[in-house]
Amino acid sequence: CDPERNGSLLFVVHMIQMLISNSRCKLICACRQALEEYAEAMEELAFKLLELIARSLGLRPDRLHGFFKDQTTFIRLNHYPPCPSPDLALGVGRHKDAGALTILYQDDVGGLDVRRRSDGEWVRVRPVPDSYVINVGDIIQVWSNDRYESAEHRVSVNSEKERFSMPYFFNPGSDAMVEPLEEMVSDERPARYDAYNWGNFFSTRKNSNFRKLDVENVQIAHFRKDRP
Ligand SMILES: O=C(O)CCC(=O)C(=O)O
């Protein structure tokens, strides 16, 4: 074998590797920048929604802002590949979002179902172009002392098309104690929940999220004062 030829072959391979890792790096950087910009816009929207919710409860518009100083907010990028037997597969199992608010972008494929409170039926949330789905989470339910109720939802997969969704989970700081706001409590409507620490609640949920345990995952129902 010709050492000179080998040397130049190695050089070419090295250059190709450099190019690949460079373009991968560029892609990651571009992706990070886009996500950071997206998160900034979402945060602005989340605070606006929070103000509207506060107003709807008869509170000062910035009443809830203090809880979000050291937020534990995050974005999830969901990809659901097509599945030939959607009935046998689960996109995301039924759940309620534990945080304050979720701002969900979904593409035009559809698959998100919400549980209707009146009859317990699962109803498809039809994708509407250029719009977001807003989920009230458990924390708003507790703060409002059950005036708001968090929405139970699930995701079914599609037999032919892949689906993408991008939820933005707006969550308070981990040291936040979650309990009914004092303005939401009265003699006629006493507090329905004991206080709990959001950081502990969230990490307990996350640590057991993907395991098939026999025990039920932690829920706000465990903090209800009238639990059996
Ligand atoms: O994909 C969706 O439409 C919802 C996703 C979701 O509920 C979740 O990621 O917790």
The ligand as an SDF file (V2000), in Angstrom:
LIG
                    3D

 10  9  0  0  0  0  0  0  0  0999 V2000
  -48.8950   16.3230   21.8370 O   0  0  0  0  0  0  0  0  0  0  0  0
  -49.8250   16.8900   22.3920 C   0  0  0  0  0  0  0  0  0  0  0  0
  -50.7640   17.3910   21.7560 O   0  0  0  0  0  0  0  0  0  0  0  0
  -49.8850   16.9900   23.9010 C   0  0  0  0  0  0  0  0  0  0  0  0
  -48.6090   16.5830   24.5700 C   0  0  0  0  0  0  0  0  0  0  0  0
  -48.7320   16.4620   26.0420 C   0  0  0  0  0  0  0  0  0  0  0  0
  -49.7930   16.3760   26.6200 O   0  0  0  0  0  0  0  0  0  0  0  0
  -47.4910   16.4050   26.8270 C   0  0  0  0  0  0  0  0  0  0  0  0
  -46.3920   16.4650   26.2310 O   0  0  0  0  0  0  0  0  0  0  0  0
  -47.6060   16.3250   28.0950 O   0  0  0  0  0  0  0  0  0  0  0  0
  1  2  2  0
  2  3  1  0
  2  4  1  0
  4  5  1  0
  5  6  1  0
  6  7  2  0
  6  8  1  0
  8  9  2  0
  8 10  1  0
M  END
$$$$
